[in-house]
Amino acid sequence: EFSHPGGGAVLAMQGSSAIARGLAKAAFSLDAPACTQLIQNSLHAKGVVWTWEKLLIPVLFAIGKKWESSGQGIEAEHILSECITGQLKQISDQLTAPINMRPVLLAAAVDELHTIPQYVVAAALAERKIGSRSLGARVPHDSLLNAIKRLAPAAVLIWAQIPVKTIP
């Protein structure tokens, strides 16, 4: 755990890397430039998958546990999420000549609000020169089917963090 100027423990990060502890501290300080720089440094040094699995998931999980136990910290999660999304979008947006003719289609399930995993997948694919299109959160079935018909994607990934109702 570390503390902030207001006093008290902020976040339990036992066994975490120094960069993860630094990122958590920056998020709880609402220091978006520091969050962005730490994420950017990791993405450039280690790549998307390593950064997601070893840095971002542990910090997001710790912030989530803090929120569950105290009801505090959602503002830190929102700052961090914005920084994560911005850096991941930058990677996927830089891909100008993908090796695949038809993009991979990424969407969130009908009631799913979480979109970061779409951006992680898009950036990880872009690192491998594979193009994708992200439809964002809460994609209705009809809209997904229309996008599939119009794009004829090479693959479709539908993200759901919450239980999903089956498609009728």
Backbone as ProteinMPNN parsed JSONL, in Angstrom:
{"seq_chain_A": "EFSHPGGGAVLAMQGSSAIARGLAKAAFSLDAPACTQLIQNSLHAKGVVWTWEKLLIPVLFAIGKKWESSGQGIEAEHILSECITGQLKQISDQLTAPINMRPVLLAAAVDELHTIPQYVVAAALAERKIGSRSLGARVPHDSLLNAIKRLAPAAVLIWAQIPVKTIP", "coords_chain_A": {"N_chain_A": [[0.845, -1.182, 0.0], [0.369, 2.3, -0.535], [0.548, 5.748, 0.421], [-1.246, 8.862, 0.119], [-1.095, 12.495, -0.21], [-3.36, 13.3, 1.266], [-3.412, 11.523, 3.299], [-3.535, 8.201, 4.741], [-3.994, 4.795, 3.57], [-3.884, 4.057, 0.127], [-3.936, 2.098, -1.947], [-3.624, -1.391, -2.254], [-0.849, -3.01, -3.368], [0.816, -5.242, -3.244], [3.635, -7.126, -4.174], [3.676, -6.141, -6.698], [5.09, -4.599, -9.641], [7.444, -1.857, -9.732], [6.707, 0.012, -11.654], [3.966, -0.51, -11.894], [3.06, 0.173, -9.336], [3.751, 2.865, -9.438], [2.092, 3.738, -11.518], [-0.439, 3.284, -10.409], [-0.315, 5.077, -8.273], [-0.081, 7.502, -9.689], [-2.571, 7.47, -10.982], [-4.355, 7.631, -8.788], [-3.626, 10.116, -7.926], [-4.736, 11.582, -9.829], [-3.247, 12.287, -11.98], [-3.037, 12.66, -15.047], [-1.11, 13.197, -17.165], [1.198, 11.873, -16.135], [0.243, 9.234, -15.926], [-0.241, 8.702, -18.638], [2.372, 8.904, -19.687], [3.728, 6.794, -18.35], [2.282, 4.572, -19.283], [2.696, 4.824, -22.044], [5.517, 4.557, -22.159], [5.78, 1.87, -21.335], [4.319, 0.531, -23.336], [5.913, 1.066, -25.576], [8.333, -0.118, -24.807], [7.711, -2.777, -24.019], [5.486, -3.697, -25.41], [2.019, -4.257, -26.438], [0.535, -6.529, -25.399], [2.061, -7.467, -23.17], [2.059, -5.105, -21.629], [-0.681, -4.81, -21.118], [-1.307, -7.219, -19.719], [0.617, -7.358, -17.595], [0.892, -4.839, -16.477], [-1.396, -3.023, -16.761], [-3.805, -4.535, -16.211], [-3.27, -5.509, -13.509], [-3.224, -3.021, -12.1], [-5.744, -1.862, -12.706], [-7.338, -3.875, -11.58], [-6.626, -3.673, -8.857], [-7.524, -1.079, -8.303], [-10.238, -1.498, -8.721], [-10.783, -3.323, -6.644], [-10.337, -1.656, -4.446], [-12.404, 0.177, -4.824], [-14.621, -1.553, -4.524], [-14.355, -2.261, -1.811], [-14.425, 0.164, -0.432], [-15.903, 2.051, -1.78], [-14.621, 4.116, -2.952], [-12.494, 5.784, -5.345], [-13.3, 5.644, -8.001], [-12.924, 7.785, -9.671], [-10.203, 7.729, -10.129], [-10.01, 5.38, -11.596], [-11.394, 6.159, -13.873], [-9.787, 8.257, -14.905], [-7.44, 6.782, -15.424], [-8.449, 4.903, -17.265], [-9.127, 6.558, -19.45], [-6.56, 7.438, -20.184], [-5.351, 4.989, -20.865], [-6.999, 4.154, -23.018], [-6.524, 6.246, -24.843], [-3.763, 5.916, -25.443], [-3.712, 3.32, -26.516], [-5.433, 3.585, -28.715], [-3.915, 5.309, -30.229], [-1.869, 3.638, -31.123], [-3.291, 1.735, -32.71], [-4.441, 3.461, -34.56], [-2.265, 4.317, -36.016], [-1.664, 2.387, -37.846], [-1.398, 2.051, -41.176], [-1.159, 0.497, -43.438], [-2.439, -2.286, -43.437], [-1.927, -5.885, -43.278], [-4.044, -7.515, -43.778], [-6.802, -7.804, -45.936], [-9.498, -7.61, -45.344], [-10.959, -6.208, -42.488], [-10.661, -7.05, -38.95], [-13.477, -7.268, -36.96], [-14.483, -5.589, -34.103], [-16.433, -5.539, -31.199], [-18.585, -4.572, -28.483], [-20.75, -6.444, -26.361], [-24.389, -6.309, -26.217], [-25.269, -5.126, -23.702], [-22.907, -4.287, -22.652], [-20.623, -2.076, -21.244], [-17.908, -1.726, -20.997], [-15.069, -0.924, -22.811], [-12.336, -0.955, -23.066], [-10.987, -3.493, -23.464], [-11.505, -3.936, -26.226], [-9.935, -1.963, -27.411], [-7.443, -2.803, -26.58], [-7.187, -5.244, -27.967], [-7.369, -4.263, -30.61], [-5.045, -2.653, -30.739], [-3.063, -4.575, -30.197], [-3.41, -6.212, -32.423], [-2.76, -4.34, -34.399], [-0.047, -3.973, -33.869], [0.857, -6.224, -35.022], [0.405, -5.714, -37.604], [-2.207, -6.044, -38.442], [-5.326, -5.034, -39.443], [-8.243, -3.51, -37.945], [-11.673, -2.807, -36.955], [-13.426, -0.961, -34.601], [-16.454, -1.063, -32.861], [-17.288, -0.11, -30.449], [-19.048, 0.423, -27.3], [-21.973, -1.347, -26.123], [-23.346, -2.609, -28.44], [-26.055, -3.081, -30.441], [-27.756, -6.08, -31.552], [-28.794, -5.988, -34.212], [-27.316, -3.881, -35.315], [-24.74, -4.906, -35.176], [-24.982, -7.108, -36.918], [-25.531, -5.713, -39.304], [-23.117, -4.332, -39.634], [-21.399, -6.491, -40.01], [-22.373, -7.506, -42.43], [-21.805, -5.329, -44.116], [-19.017, -4.914, -43.879], [-17.849, -7.427, -44.222], [-16.027, -8.875, -42.461], [-12.786, -10.297, -41.604], [-12.728, -11.636, -39.23], [-14.733, -11.733, -36.23], [-14.946, -10.246, -33.091], [-16.611, -10.301, -30.121], [-16.9, -8.584, -27.231], [-17.586, -9.292, -23.863], [-17.947, -8.54, -20.594], [-19.769, -8.861, -18.726], [-22.492, -11.157, -17.97], [-24.097, -12.45, -20.879], [-27.048, -12.134, -22.812], [-28.443, -14.524, -24.97], [-28.318, -14.343, -28.55], [-31.29, -13.714, -30.285]], "CA_chain_A": [[0.0, 0.0, 0.0], [1.069, 3.568, -0.45], [-0.371, 6.779, 0.889], [-1.231, 10.097, -0.659], [-1.021, 13.659, 0.668], [-4.512, 13.375, 2.158], [-3.218, 10.556, 4.367], [-4.202, 6.922, 4.642], [-3.594, 3.88, 2.507], [-4.642, 4.258, -1.097], [-4.113, 0.915, -2.767], [-2.76, -2.528, -1.96], [-0.179, -3.441, -4.603], [1.888, -6.144, -2.859], [4.187, -7.981, -5.215], [3.588, -5.499, -8.008], [6.296, -3.93, -10.118], [7.549, -0.436, -9.412], [5.922, 0.778, -12.631], [2.548, -0.676, -11.549], [2.812, 1.01, -8.156], [3.811, 4.252, -9.902], [0.891, 4.019, -12.302], [-1.556, 3.374, -9.457], [-0.151, 6.342, -7.54], [-0.422, 8.574, -10.624], [-4.021, 7.43, -11.197], [-5.017, 8.153, -7.592], [-3.318, 11.548, -7.854], [-5.432, 12.133, -10.994], [-2.167, 12.85, -12.793], [-3.172, 12.054, -16.373], [0.147, 13.178, -17.92], [2.08, 10.821, -15.621], [-0.341, 7.949, -16.346], [0.002, 8.568, -20.073], [3.794, 8.665, -19.922], [4.063, 5.447, -17.886], [1.666, 3.616, -20.217], [3.411, 4.964, -23.316], [6.845, 3.955, -21.998], [5.627, 0.42, -21.289], [3.902, 0.067, -24.664], [7.07, 1.125, -26.482], [9.391, -1.028, -24.357], [7.272, -4.161, -23.812], [4.408, -4.08, -26.302], [0.641, -4.161, -25.967], [0.077, -7.661, -24.59], [2.762, -7.422, -21.885], [1.578, -3.942, -20.878], [-2.039, -5.114, -20.655], [-1.322, -8.3, -18.73], [1.531, -7.189, -16.454], [0.812, -3.498, -15.899], [-2.718, -2.407, -16.704], [-4.769, -5.376, -15.489], [-3.07, -5.455, -12.051], [-3.596, -1.72, -11.547], [-7.203, -1.76, -12.791], [-7.896, -4.808, -10.602], [-6.415, -3.104, -7.523], [-8.443, 0.055, -8.173], [-11.565, -2.093, -8.573], [-10.907, -3.873, -5.274], [-10.441, -0.485, -3.558], [-13.758, 0.703, -4.981], [-15.538, -2.528, -3.918], [-14.255, -2.273, -0.35], [-14.62, 1.474, 0.201], [-16.726, 2.945, -2.58], [-13.778, 5.234, -3.38], [-11.483, 5.535, -6.361], [-13.799, 5.525, -9.367], [-12.331, 8.869, -10.462], [-8.878, 7.24, -10.534], [-10.243, 4.395, -12.658], [-11.797, 6.877, -15.076], [-8.58, 8.927, -15.438], [-6.576, 5.734, -15.963], [-9.106, 4.35, -18.459], [-8.964, 7.519, -20.543], [-5.153, 7.398, -20.605], [-5.148, 3.699, -21.523], [-7.684, 4.193, -24.305], [-5.823, 7.166, -25.729], [-2.5, 5.338, -25.9], [-3.996, 2.158, -27.363], [-5.982, 4.091, -29.983], [-2.805, 5.879, -30.989], [-1.179, 2.519, -31.779], [-4.11, 1.164, -33.781], [-4.661, 4.487, -35.581], [-1.043, 4.503, -36.805], [-1.557, 1.342, -38.871], [-1.93, 2.579, -42.436], [-1.113, -0.523, -44.492], [-2.593, -3.602, -42.813], [-1.674, -7.045, -44.133], [-5.323, -8.163, -44.068], [-7.661, -7.006, -46.808], [-10.758, -7.388, -44.623], [-10.601, -5.969, -41.091], [-11.266, -7.779, -37.84], [-14.516, -6.423, -36.38], [-14.49, -5.663, -32.641], [-17.637, -4.908, -30.651], [-19.018, -4.97, -27.144], [-22.086, -7.036, -26.339], [-25.506, -5.372, -26.124], [-25.322, -4.393, -22.432], [-21.526, -4.121, -22.167], [-20.113, -0.709, -21.28], [-16.445, -1.728, -20.979], [-14.525, -0.941, -24.159], [-10.87, -1.034, -23.09], [-10.495, -4.709, -24.12], [-11.523, -3.747, -27.689], [-8.769, -1.158, -27.779], [-6.27, -3.666, -26.371], [-7.136, -6.166, -29.104], [-7.069, -3.487, -31.825], [-3.637, -2.25, -30.689], [-2.239, -5.784, -30.323], [-3.485, -6.593, -33.832], [-2.016, -3.338, -35.171], [1.377, -4.285, -33.709], [1.121, -7.336, -35.94], [0.022, -5.185, -38.919], [-3.555, -6.529, -38.755], [-6.294, -3.957, -39.28], [-9.516, -3.822, -37.296], [-12.643, -1.736, -36.757], [-14.085, -1.086, -33.291], [-17.791, -0.474, -32.826], [-17.519, 0.501, -29.142], [-19.891, -0.189, -26.275], [-23.416, -1.579, -26.265], [-23.699, -2.748, -29.856], [-27.264, -3.89, -30.622], [-27.599, -7.205, -32.48], [-29.047, -5.553, -35.599], [-26.185, -3.058, -35.753], [-23.611, -5.815, -35.38], [-25.233, -7.854, -38.149], [-25.359, -4.779, -40.422], [-21.673, -4.09, -39.793], [-20.818, -7.711, -40.571], [-22.763, -7.547, -43.851], [-21.153, -4.249, -44.86], [-17.553, -5.027, -43.855], [-17.385, -8.794, -44.495], [-14.763, -8.942, -41.727], [-12.027, -11.546, -41.552], [-13.129, -12.252, -37.966], [-15.53, -10.864, -35.36], [-14.766, -10.481, -31.664], [-17.612, -9.605, -29.316], [-16.427, -8.567, -25.852], [-18.589, -9.208, -22.804], [-17.418, -8.741, -19.249], [-20.943, -9.232, -17.952], [-23.221, -12.241, -18.646], [-24.751, -12.006, -22.107], [-28.252, -12.827, -23.278], [-28.16, -15.115, -26.288], [-28.914, -13.654, -29.689], [-32.547, -14.413, -30.642]], "C_chain_A": [[0.884, 1.237, 0.0], [0.062, 4.603, 0.002], [-0.25, 8.013, 0.013], [-1.273, 11.274, 0.304], [-2.19, 13.803, 1.633], [-4.406, 12.409, 3.327], [-3.956, 9.265, 4.103], [-3.737, 6.096, 3.469], [-4.477, 4.094, 1.299], [-4.945, 2.934, -1.772], [-3.133, -0.17, -2.362], [-2.165, -3.032, -3.274], [0.992, -4.359, -4.254], [2.335, -6.993, -4.034], [4.137, -7.37, -6.601], [4.901, -4.821, -8.355], [6.275, -2.466, -9.706], [6.716, 0.396, -10.381], [4.427, 0.658, -12.331], [2.2, 0.177, -10.333], [2.819, 2.488, -8.551], [2.572, 4.644, -10.685], [-0.329, 4.16, -11.388], [-1.498, 4.697, -8.691], [-0.531, 7.519, -8.43], [-1.932, 8.631, -10.849], [-4.753, 8.014, -9.997], [-4.717, 9.622, -7.356], [-4.022, 12.309, -8.974], [-4.447, 12.849, -11.917], [-2.165, 12.167, -14.164], [-1.873, 12.093, -17.175], [1.115, 12.086, -17.442], [1.564, 9.442, -16.018], [-0.02, 7.694, -17.814], [1.457, 8.223, -20.35], [4.203, 7.256, -19.507], [3.511, 4.382, -18.838], [2.421, 3.634, -21.548], [4.79, 4.308, -23.253], [6.765, 2.438, -22.031], [5.241, -0.14, -22.652], [5.083, 0.038, -25.626], [8.134, 0.099, -26.105], [8.966, -2.497, -24.389], [6.181, -4.625, -24.759], [3.049, -4.087, -25.616], [0.274, -5.295, -25.014], [0.749, -7.655, -23.216], [2.223, -6.286, -21.031], [0.185, -4.199, -20.321], [-2.005, -6.121, -19.506], [-0.537, -7.988, -17.463], [1.435, -5.828, -15.779], [-0.634, -3.048, -15.701], [-3.745, -3.243, -15.947], [-4.518, -5.337, -13.982], [-3.5, -4.124, -11.431], [-5.115, -1.537, -11.59], [-7.889, -2.67, -11.765], [-7.782, -4.232, -9.19], [-7.342, -1.909, -7.284], [-9.868, -0.455, -7.976], [-11.799, -2.666, -7.187], [-11.076, -2.746, -4.26], [-11.863, 0.069, -3.625], [-14.783, -0.223, -4.323], [-15.542, -2.426, -2.406], [-14.614, -0.937, 0.287], [-15.581, 2.399, -0.538], [-15.942, 4.139, -3.112], [-12.87, 4.81, -4.529], [-11.992, 5.469, -7.786], [-13.218, 6.628, -10.255], [-10.936, 8.473, -10.946], [-9.01, 6.243, -11.674], [-10.612, 5.09, -13.957], [-10.616, 7.603, -15.715], [-7.688, 7.886, -16.12], [-7.164, 5.16, -17.25], [-8.955, 5.268, -19.659], [-7.536, 7.501, -21.085], [-4.839, 6.11, -21.366], [-5.74, 3.734, -22.929], [-6.948, 5.083, -25.292], [-4.547, 6.575, -26.293], [-2.724, 4.145, -26.827], [-4.555, 2.59, -28.719], [-4.874, 4.674, -30.851], [-2.062, 4.78, -31.756], [-2.009, 1.988, -32.939], [-4.349, 2.183, -34.899], [-3.439, 4.694, -36.483], [-0.879, 3.453, -37.911], [-2.215, 1.84, -40.159], [-1.957, 1.542, -43.549], [-1.225, -1.917, -43.874], [-2.342, -4.741, -43.807], [-2.967, -7.765, -44.503], [-6.187, -7.234, -44.914], [-8.985, -6.673, -46.124], [-10.441, -7.238, -43.14], [-11.222, -6.984, -40.137], [-12.27, -6.809, -37.217], [-14.576, -6.666, -34.877], [-15.71, -4.918, -32.121], [-17.856, -5.373, -29.225], [-20.428, -5.531, -27.251], [-23.132, -5.959, -26.035], [-25.492, -4.526, -24.85], [-23.944, -4.081, -21.871], [-21.048, -2.683, -22.347], [-18.594, -0.648, -21.368], [-15.888, -1.875, -22.399], [-13.009, -1.098, -24.198], [-10.387, -2.329, -23.746], [-10.523, -4.636, -25.649], [-10.294, -2.996, -28.154], [-7.473, -1.937, -27.594], [-6.109, -4.595, -27.569], [-6.763, -5.413, -30.382], [-5.593, -3.09, -31.866], [-2.711, -3.454, -30.837], [-2.252, -6.285, -31.766], [-2.656, -5.633, -34.686], [-0.509, -3.551, -35.048], [1.81, -5.38, -34.667], [0.683, -6.984, -37.364], [-1.34, -5.704, -39.401], [-4.545, -5.41, -38.439], [-7.583, -4.421, -38.639], [-10.403, -2.594, -37.283], [-13.316, -2.002, -35.426], [-15.42, -0.365, -33.321], [-18.127, 0.122, -31.465], [-18.461, -0.298, -28.258], [-21.314, -0.413, -26.761], [-23.876, -1.651, -27.71], [-24.937, -3.643, -29.976], [-27.029, -4.979, -31.677], [-27.758, -6.776, -33.935], [-27.878, -4.748, -36.145], [-24.962, -3.924, -36.021], [-23.787, -6.591, -36.692], [-25.074, -6.964, -39.382], [-23.879, -4.511, -40.689], [-20.991, -5.308, -40.405], [-21.141, -7.799, -42.067], [-21.985, -6.522, -44.663], [-19.642, -4.411, -44.952], [-17.026, -6.377, -44.331], [-16.043, -9.026, -43.787], [-14.111, -10.317, -41.785], [-12.394, -12.334, -40.304], [-13.944, -11.23, -37.189], [-15.241, -11.253, -33.924], [-15.796, -9.64, -30.935], [-17.175, -9.728, -27.864], [-17.609, -8.461, -24.902], [-17.915, -9.508, -21.476], [-18.55, -9.188, -18.333], [-21.649, -10.386, -18.662], [-24.035, -11.7, -19.814], [-25.993, -12.835, -22.373], [-27.922, -13.38, -24.66], [-28.891, -14.333, -27.371], [-30.168, -14.437, -30.109], [-32.476, -15.031, -32.017]], "O_chain_A": [[2.015, 1.206, 0.484], [-1.144, 4.359, -0.029], [0.716, 8.181, -0.731], [-1.466, 11.083, 1.505], [-2.027, 14.371, 2.713], [-5.218, 12.464, 4.251], [-4.905, 9.239, 3.32], [-3.167, 6.609, 2.506], [-5.685, 4.29, 1.433], [-6.092, 2.671, -2.134], [-1.951, 0.098, -2.151], [-2.895, -3.431, -4.181], [2.047, -4.278, -4.883], [1.515, -7.512, -4.791], [4.516, -8.016, -7.578], [5.712, -4.511, -7.483], [5.227, -1.911, -9.376], [6.088, 1.375, -9.978], [3.692, 1.631, -12.498], [1.157, 0.83, -10.309], [2.002, 3.27, -8.065], [2.06, 5.753, -10.535], [-1.152, 5.055, -11.579], [-2.521, 5.351, -8.49], [-1.224, 8.434, -7.986], [-2.51, 9.716, -10.9], [-5.677, 8.809, -10.166], [-5.47, 10.304, -6.66], [-3.919, 13.533, -9.06], [-4.764, 13.863, -12.539], [-1.404, 11.232, -14.41], [-1.547, 11.098, -17.822], [1.777, 11.447, -18.26], [2.347, 8.574, -16.404], [0.418, 6.606, -18.186], [1.743, 7.342, -21.162], [4.945, 6.59, -20.229], [4.197, 3.411, -19.157], [2.742, 2.583, -22.104], [5.188, 3.594, -24.174], [7.584, 1.786, -22.678], [5.772, -1.166, -23.077], [5.234, -0.906, -26.401], [8.767, -0.489, -26.981], [9.763, -3.365, -24.745], [5.966, -5.829, -24.903], [2.939, -3.946, -24.398], [-0.248, -5.041, -23.928], [0.073, -7.822, -22.201], [1.957, -6.472, -19.844], [-0.101, -3.847, -19.177], [-2.602, -5.897, -18.453], [-0.983, -8.323, -16.366], [1.85, -5.678, -14.63], [-1.038, -2.728, -14.583], [-4.483, -2.706, -15.122], [-5.47, -5.148, -13.224], [-4.082, -4.109, -10.346], [-5.709, -1.099, -10.604], [-8.891, -2.289, -11.159], [-8.737, -4.295, -8.415], [-7.88, -1.749, -6.189], [-10.619, 0.085, -7.163], [-12.881, -2.515, -6.619], [-11.865, -2.865, -3.322], [-12.455, 0.393, -2.595], [-15.702, 0.242, -3.649], [-16.599, -2.493, -1.779], [-15.062, -0.905, 1.433], [-16.022, 3.41, 0.009], [-16.529, 5.072, -3.661], [-12.524, 3.637, -4.668], [-11.2, 5.259, -8.705], [-13.039, 6.427, -11.456], [-10.533, 8.843, -12.049], [-8.213, 6.257, -12.612], [-10.19, 4.66, -15.031], [-10.458, 7.571, -16.935], [-7.239, 8.084, -17.249], [-6.438, 4.954, -18.223], [-8.685, 4.804, -20.766], [-7.325, 7.544, -22.297], [-4.147, 6.135, -22.383], [-5.073, 3.39, -23.905], [-6.77, 4.712, -26.452], [-4.271, 6.711, -27.485], [-2.005, 3.98, -27.813], [-4.193, 2.026, -29.751], [-4.904, 4.54, -32.074], [-1.674, 4.978, -32.907], [-1.486, 1.809, -34.039], [-4.45, 1.803, -36.066], [-3.575, 5.195, -37.599], [-0.049, 3.616, -38.806], [-3.431, 2.023, -40.22], [-2.708, 1.696, -44.512], [-0.236, -2.646, -43.792], [-2.52, -4.58, -45.014], [-2.981, -8.549, -45.451], [-6.289, -6.038, -44.643], [-9.527, -5.582, -46.305], [-9.719, -8.066, -42.586], [-12.18, -7.678, -40.477], [-11.938, -5.649, -36.973], [-14.704, -7.805, -34.429], [-15.991, -3.798, -32.548], [-17.374, -6.429, -28.816], [-21.201, -5.139, -28.126], [-22.793, -4.842, -25.645], [-25.687, -3.313, -24.924], [-23.829, -3.651, -20.723], [-21.065, -2.142, -23.452], [-18.043, 0.376, -21.772], [-16.202, -2.837, -23.099], [-12.449, -1.351, -25.265], [-9.442, -2.274, -24.533], [-9.656, -5.214, -26.304], [-9.684, -3.346, -29.164], [-6.519, -1.76, -28.352], [-5.015, -4.717, -28.121], [-5.926, -5.883, -31.152], [-4.959, -3.182, -32.917], [-1.691, -3.372, -31.522], [-1.225, -6.731, -32.277], [-1.936, -6.061, -35.587], [0.227, -3.335, -36.01], [2.971, -5.455, -35.07], [0.601, -7.86, -38.226], [-1.595, -5.792, -40.602], [-4.596, -4.906, -37.317], [-7.973, -5.582, -38.771], [-9.953, -1.483, -37.562], [-13.731, -3.127, -35.145], [-15.514, 0.786, -33.748], [-19.149, 0.795, -31.33], [-18.65, -1.503, -28.43], [-21.787, 0.247, -27.686], [-24.699, -0.848, -28.15], [-24.877, -4.829, -29.651], [-26.206, -4.816, -32.577], [-26.957, -7.153, -34.791], [-27.493, -4.912, -37.302], [-24.234, -3.695, -36.987], [-22.847, -6.711, -37.478], [-24.54, -7.41, -40.398], [-23.448, -4.468, -41.841], [-20.095, -5.161, -41.235], [-20.272, -8.131, -42.873], [-21.55, -6.814, -45.777], [-19.044, -4.086, -45.978], [-15.888, -6.471, -44.792], [-15.042, -9.336, -44.434], [-14.767, -11.34, -41.982], [-12.374, -13.565, -40.317], [-13.867, -10.028, -37.444], [-15.282, -12.43, -33.569], [-15.852, -8.422, -31.103], [-17.087, -10.831, -27.325], [-18.514, -7.651, -25.102], [-17.382, -10.597, -21.267], [-18.319, -9.812, -17.298], [-21.426, -10.582, -19.857], [-24.598, -10.608, -19.731], [-26.007, -14.052, -22.193], [-27.192, -12.75, -25.426], [-29.944, -13.742, -27.132], [-30.122, -15.657, -30.271], [-33.44, -15.651, -32.466]]}, "name": "protein", "num_of_chains": 1, "seq": "EFSHPGGGAVLAMQGSSAIARGLAKAAFSLDAPACTQLIQNSLHAKGVVWTWEKLLIPVLFAIGKKWESSGQGIEAEHILSECITGQLKQISDQLTAPINMRPVLLAAAVDELHTIPQYVVAAALAERKIGSRSLGARVPHDSLLNAIKRLAPAAVLIWAQIPVKTIP"}
